[in-house]
């Protein structure tokens, strides 16, 4: 998309953190924005912030795991603005702990929001964007945990690798419809994701809150400590990626050496198995 002014964006998890950063950047660029979030109090704060500005926005309480609710939100957005061009599947939650300590409820909650929520956003809007024929863009929020393993982050890492893979396939599948796809892989950003347990459904609650995702050392020996960005900076990066149709948004380039080490390990393994095939006459 070369020009977003007057276009319509739908942002999940849009009332706080990175989602709010996207909302701020889109509104500043002259877009109409649907702010979707599960937390009504956060929505009310955003509404209070933006109403005096005269920005064209609507505010929707939506649980991204509820497909009927997503469908209603899409219809409300079209009723208000006519169509949708940019969809940011940003809502996300986190848990932390060794993989052998994780409960089924941890898996169900995180995969439901982080993976099913993205799937629901894609399915809800992709045909709508195809139908109006003006092109569009999806931004799926993953994490650097979708590019490198985070010890103690098995559930979260699994969900984010899935989002990266989905986004890469979407980019190829949807290009023919002039629909771009970017996957956002942020490092440290000032958000309240470590307090995401506040929105955990009662049926998936545990006695101990596991939503404290830490960033220590990876199993390839590289520190993943990093500078903490303001969400507004990430929002500007997302806007730039939409305009340029960038495949990946890496907010913390300093983490590239960690990803490079993983890539080298993969390449070395390819070489070993190539040699194995030669040694066993499998070629």
VENGI-V774184 format. One record per pair of residues at least 4 apart in sequence whose C-alpha atoms are under 7 Angstrom apart, sorted by the first residue. I is the first residue (numbers start at 1). J is the second residue. D is the distance in Angstrom with one decimal. If there is no record, write none. Layout:
i=<I | I>
j=<J | J>
d=<D | D>
This chain:
i=<1 | 1 | 1 | 1 | 2 | 3 | 4 | 5 | 5 | 5 | 6 | 6 | 6 | 7 | 7 | 7 | 8 | 8 | 8 | 8 | 8 | 8 | 8 | 9 | 9 | 9 | 9 | 9 | 9 | 9 | 9 | 10 | 10 | 10 | 10 | 10 | 10 | 11 | 11 | 11 | 11 | 11 | 11 | 11 | 11 | 12 | 12 | 12 | 12 | 12 | 12 | 12 | 12 | 13 | 13 | 13 | 13 | 13 | 14 | 14 | 14 | 14 | 14 | 14 | 15 | 15 | 15 | 15 | 15 | 15 | 15 | 16 | 16 | 17 | 17 | 17 | 17 | 17 | 18 | 18 | 18 | 18 | 18 | 19 | 19 | 20 | 21 | 21 | 21 | 21 | 21 | 22 | 22 | 22 | 23 | 23 | 24 | 25 | 25 | 25 | 25 | 26 | 26 | 26 | 27 | 27 | 27 | 27 | 32 | 32 | 33 | 33 | 33 | 34 | 34 | 34 | 34 | 35 | 35 | 35 | 36 | 36 | 36 | 36 | 37 | 37 | 37 | 37 | 38 | 38 | 38 | 39 | 39 | 40 | 40 | 41 | 42 | 43 | 43 | 44 | 45 | 46 | 47 | 50 | 51 | 60 | 62 | 62 | 63 | 64 | 64 | 64 | 64 | 65 | 65 | 65 | 65 | 66 | 67 | 67 | 68 | 69 | 70 | 70 | 71 | 71 | 72 | 73 | 74 | 75 | 76 | 77 | 78 | 78 | 78 | 84 | 85 | 85 | 85 | 85 | 86 | 86 | 86 | 87 | 87 | 87 | 88 | 88 | 88 | 89 | 89 | 89 | 89 | 89 | 90 | 90 | 91 | 92 | 92 | 93 | 93 | 93 | 93 | 93 | 94 | 94 | 94 | 94 | 94 | 94 | 94 | 95 | 95 | 95 | 95 | 95 | 95 | 95 | 96 | 96 | 96 | 96 | 96 | 96 | 97 | 97 | 97 | 97 | 98 | 98 | 99 | 99 | 102 | 103 | 104 | 105 | 105 | 106 | 107 | 107 | 108 | 109 | 109 | 110 | 110 | 110 | 111 | 111 | 111 | 112 | 112 | 113 | 114 | 114 | 115 | 115 | 115 | 115 | 116 | 117 | 118 | 118 | 119 | 120 | 121 | 122 | 125 | 126 | 127 | 128 | 129 | 129 | 129 | 130 | 130 | 135 | 135 | 135 | 136 | 136 | 136 | 137 | 137 | 137 | 137 | 138 | 138 | 138 | 139 | 139 | 139 | 139 | 140 | 140 | 140 | 140 | 140 | 141 | 141 | 141 | 142 | 142 | 142 | 142 | 142 | 142 | 142 | 143 | 143 | 143 | 143 | 143 | 144 | 144 | 144 | 144 | 145 | 145 | 145 | 145 | 146 | 146 | 146 | 146 | 147 | 147 | 148 | 149 | 149 | 150 | 150 | 151 | 153 | 153 | 154 | 155 | 156 | 157 | 158 | 159 | 160 | 161 | 162 | 163 | 164 | 164 | 165 | 166 | 167 | 167 | 167 | 167 | 168 | 169 | 170 | 170 | 171 | 171 | 171 | 174 | 174 | 174 | 175 | 175 | 180 | 181 | 181 | 182 | 182 | 182 | 182 | 182 | 183 | 183 | 183 | 184 | 184 | 184 | 185 | 185 | 185 | 186 | 186 | 186 | 187 | 187 | 188 | 188 | 188 | 188 | 189 | 189 | 189 | 189 | 190 | 190 | 190 | 190 | 192 | 194 | 194 | 194 | 195 | 196 | 197 | 197 | 200 | 200 | 201 | 215 | 215 | 216 | 216 | 216 | 217 | 217 | 217 | 217 | 218 | 218 | 222 | 229 | 230 | 231 | 232 | 233 | 234 | 234 | 235 | 236 | 237 | 238 | 239 | 240 | 241 | 241 | 241 | 242 | 255 | 256 | 257 | 258 | 259 | 260 | 261 | 262 | 263 | 264 | 265 | 266 | 267 | 268 | 269 | 270 | 271 | 272 | 273 | 274 | 275 | 276 | 277 | 277 | 277 | 278 | 278>
j=<136 | 242 | 243 | 245 | 243 | 243 | 31 | 29 | 30 | 31 | 30 | 31 | 32 | 31 | 32 | 85 | 31 | 32 | 33 | 83 | 84 | 85 | 86 | 31 | 32 | 33 | 34 | 84 | 85 | 86 | 87 | 33 | 34 | 35 | 86 | 87 | 88 | 19 | 34 | 35 | 36 | 87 | 88 | 89 | 90 | 19 | 35 | 36 | 37 | 88 | 89 | 90 | 91 | 19 | 36 | 37 | 90 | 91 | 19 | 20 | 23 | 35 | 36 | 37 | 19 | 20 | 35 | 37 | 42 | 43 | 46 | 20 | 42 | 21 | 190 | 191 | 192 | 231 | 22 | 191 | 231 | 234 | 235 | 23 | 90 | 24 | 25 | 231 | 232 | 234 | 235 | 26 | 235 | 238 | 27 | 33 | 28 | 29 | 235 | 236 | 239 | 30 | 31 | 239 | 31 | 32 | 33 | 55 | 56 | 57 | 56 | 57 | 58 | 57 | 58 | 59 | 77 | 58 | 59 | 60 | 59 | 60 | 61 | 62 | 43 | 60 | 61 | 62 | 61 | 62 | 63 | 43 | 61 | 44 | 61 | 45 | 46 | 47 | 59 | 48 | 49 | 50 | 51 | 55 | 55 | 73 | 69 | 70 | 69 | 70 | 113 | 117 | 120 | 112 | 113 | 116 | 117 | 70 | 71 | 120 | 72 | 73 | 74 | 124 | 75 | 124 | 76 | 77 | 78 | 79 | 80 | 81 | 82 | 83 | 84 | 129 | 129 | 135 | 136 | 137 | 136 | 137 | 138 | 137 | 138 | 139 | 138 | 139 | 140 | 118 | 121 | 139 | 140 | 141 | 140 | 141 | 114 | 113 | 114 | 110 | 113 | 114 | 193 | 196 | 110 | 156 | 193 | 194 | 196 | 211 | 213 | 106 | 155 | 156 | 210 | 211 | 212 | 213 | 152 | 153 | 210 | 211 | 212 | 213 | 101 | 102 | 152 | 153 | 102 | 152 | 152 | 154 | 106 | 107 | 108 | 109 | 204 | 110 | 111 | 155 | 112 | 113 | 204 | 114 | 155 | 156 | 115 | 116 | 159 | 116 | 117 | 117 | 118 | 159 | 119 | 159 | 162 | 163 | 120 | 121 | 122 | 140 | 123 | 124 | 125 | 126 | 129 | 130 | 131 | 132 | 133 | 135 | 136 | 135 | 177 | 177 | 178 | 179 | 178 | 179 | 180 | 179 | 180 | 181 | 242 | 180 | 181 | 182 | 181 | 182 | 183 | 184 | 163 | 167 | 182 | 183 | 184 | 183 | 184 | 185 | 146 | 160 | 163 | 164 | 183 | 184 | 185 | 160 | 184 | 185 | 186 | 187 | 148 | 185 | 186 | 187 | 149 | 150 | 157 | 160 | 157 | 160 | 161 | 164 | 161 | 259 | 259 | 157 | 218 | 157 | 218 | 218 | 157 | 213 | 158 | 159 | 160 | 161 | 162 | 163 | 164 | 165 | 166 | 167 | 168 | 183 | 169 | 170 | 171 | 181 | 182 | 183 | 172 | 173 | 174 | 181 | 175 | 180 | 181 | 178 | 179 | 180 | 179 | 180 | 245 | 245 | 247 | 245 | 246 | 247 | 248 | 249 | 247 | 248 | 249 | 248 | 249 | 250 | 249 | 250 | 251 | 250 | 251 | 252 | 251 | 252 | 226 | 227 | 228 | 229 | 228 | 229 | 230 | 231 | 228 | 229 | 230 | 231 | 196 | 211 | 212 | 213 | 211 | 211 | 209 | 211 | 204 | 205 | 205 | 224 | 225 | 223 | 224 | 225 | 221 | 222 | 223 | 224 | 222 | 223 | 258 | 233 | 234 | 235 | 236 | 237 | 238 | 251 | 239 | 240 | 241 | 242 | 243 | 244 | 245 | 246 | 249 | 246 | 259 | 260 | 261 | 262 | 263 | 264 | 265 | 266 | 267 | 268 | 269 | 270 | 271 | 272 | 273 | 274 | 275 | 276 | 277 | 278 | 279 | 280 | 281 | 282 | 283 | 282 | 283>
d=<6.7 | 6.4 | 5.0 | 6.9 | 5.2 | 6.8 | 6.3 | 6.0 | 4.6 | 5.2 | 5.8 | 4.9 | 6.3 | 5.2 | 6.1 | 6.2 | 5.7 | 4.7 | 5.7 | 6.8 | 4.9 | 5.3 | 6.3 | 6.9 | 6.2 | 4.8 | 6.2 | 6.1 | 6.0 | 4.5 | 5.8 | 5.9 | 4.7 | 6.4 | 6.3 | 4.9 | 6.1 | 6.5 | 6.3 | 5.5 | 5.8 | 6.1 | 4.7 | 6.4 | 6.7 | 6.8 | 6.6 | 4.7 | 5.7 | 6.3 | 5.6 | 5.2 | 5.2 | 5.3 | 6.1 | 4.7 | 5.6 | 4.1 | 4.0 | 4.8 | 6.5 | 5.1 | 5.5 | 5.7 | 6.4 | 5.1 | 6.6 | 5.9 | 5.4 | 5.3 | 6.0 | 4.7 | 6.8 | 6.4 | 6.9 | 4.5 | 6.6 | 5.7 | 6.3 | 6.9 | 4.7 | 6.6 | 6.6 | 6.3 | 6.2 | 6.1 | 6.3 | 4.8 | 4.2 | 6.6 | 4.4 | 6.0 | 4.0 | 6.8 | 6.0 | 6.8 | 6.1 | 6.3 | 5.5 | 5.6 | 6.7 | 6.6 | 5.4 | 6.8 | 5.0 | 6.5 | 6.8 | 6.5 | 5.0 | 5.7 | 6.6 | 4.8 | 6.6 | 5.6 | 4.9 | 5.9 | 6.4 | 6.2 | 4.9 | 6.0 | 6.1 | 4.7 | 5.7 | 5.8 | 6.7 | 6.5 | 5.2 | 5.4 | 5.2 | 5.0 | 5.2 | 6.4 | 6.8 | 6.2 | 6.2 | 6.4 | 6.4 | 6.1 | 6.6 | 6.2 | 6.2 | 6.2 | 5.8 | 6.6 | 6.8 | 6.8 | 6.1 | 6.7 | 6.7 | 6.3 | 6.6 | 4.8 | 6.9 | 6.1 | 5.8 | 6.3 | 5.1 | 6.3 | 6.2 | 6.2 | 6.2 | 6.1 | 6.2 | 6.8 | 6.3 | 6.1 | 6.1 | 6.1 | 6.3 | 6.0 | 6.2 | 5.9 | 4.3 | 4.8 | 6.8 | 6.5 | 6.3 | 6.8 | 4.5 | 6.4 | 5.5 | 4.8 | 5.8 | 6.4 | 4.9 | 6.2 | 5.9 | 4.6 | 5.9 | 5.3 | 6.1 | 6.2 | 4.8 | 6.2 | 6.1 | 4.9 | 7.0 | 5.9 | 5.1 | 6.0 | 6.8 | 6.7 | 6.0 | 5.4 | 6.3 | 5.7 | 6.5 | 6.6 | 6.6 | 5.3 | 6.3 | 6.8 | 6.9 | 6.4 | 5.0 | 3.9 | 6.0 | 5.7 | 5.6 | 5.1 | 5.5 | 5.9 | 5.7 | 4.7 | 6.3 | 6.5 | 4.6 | 6.2 | 6.6 | 4.6 | 6.8 | 5.6 | 6.2 | 6.7 | 6.0 | 6.0 | 5.1 | 6.2 | 5.8 | 6.1 | 5.7 | 6.4 | 6.5 | 5.7 | 7.0 | 6.8 | 5.1 | 6.4 | 5.8 | 4.8 | 6.3 | 4.7 | 6.4 | 5.9 | 6.3 | 5.8 | 6.9 | 6.4 | 5.9 | 6.2 | 6.2 | 6.9 | 6.1 | 5.8 | 6.3 | 5.6 | 6.2 | 6.2 | 6.0 | 6.6 | 6.7 | 6.6 | 6.4 | 7.0 | 6.4 | 6.5 | 4.7 | 5.1 | 6.6 | 4.6 | 6.3 | 5.1 | 4.5 | 5.5 | 6.6 | 6.2 | 4.7 | 6.3 | 5.8 | 4.8 | 5.7 | 6.9 | 6.9 | 6.8 | 6.4 | 4.9 | 6.1 | 5.9 | 4.7 | 6.6 | 6.1 | 4.9 | 5.8 | 6.3 | 6.4 | 5.5 | 5.1 | 6.1 | 6.6 | 3.9 | 5.0 | 6.6 | 6.3 | 4.9 | 5.7 | 5.6 | 5.9 | 6.0 | 5.0 | 6.2 | 5.8 | 4.4 | 4.1 | 6.2 | 6.8 | 6.5 | 6.1 | 6.5 | 6.5 | 6.6 | 5.8 | 6.1 | 5.6 | 6.8 | 6.0 | 6.4 | 6.3 | 6.1 | 6.4 | 6.5 | 6.3 | 6.3 | 6.1 | 6.1 | 6.3 | 6.3 | 6.4 | 6.1 | 6.2 | 6.4 | 6.8 | 6.0 | 7.0 | 6.2 | 5.7 | 6.5 | 6.0 | 6.0 | 5.1 | 6.9 | 5.4 | 6.8 | 5.3 | 6.1 | 5.9 | 6.9 | 6.3 | 6.9 | 5.9 | 4.5 | 5.5 | 6.9 | 6.3 | 5.1 | 6.2 | 6.1 | 4.7 | 6.6 | 5.8 | 5.4 | 7.0 | 5.8 | 5.1 | 6.6 | 6.4 | 5.6 | 6.2 | 6.3 | 4.7 | 6.3 | 4.9 | 4.6 | 6.0 | 6.2 | 6.0 | 6.1 | 5.6 | 6.4 | 6.6 | 5.5 | 4.8 | 6.0 | 6.3 | 6.3 | 6.7 | 5.6 | 6.7 | 6.5 | 6.4 | 6.3 | 6.6 | 6.5 | 6.1 | 6.8 | 6.1 | 5.7 | 4.7 | 6.0 | 5.8 | 6.7 | 6.2 | 6.7 | 7.0 | 6.2 | 6.4 | 6.4 | 6.2 | 6.8 | 6.3 | 6.2 | 6.2 | 6.2 | 6.4 | 6.2 | 5.5 | 4.9 | 6.9 | 6.8 | 6.9 | 6.0 | 6.2 | 6.6 | 6.3 | 6.1 | 6.2 | 6.3 | 6.2 | 6.1 | 6.2 | 6.3 | 6.3 | 6.3 | 6.2 | 6.0 | 6.2 | 6.2 | 6.2 | 6.4 | 6.1 | 6.2 | 5.9 | 4.7 | 6.1 | 6.1 | 6.3>
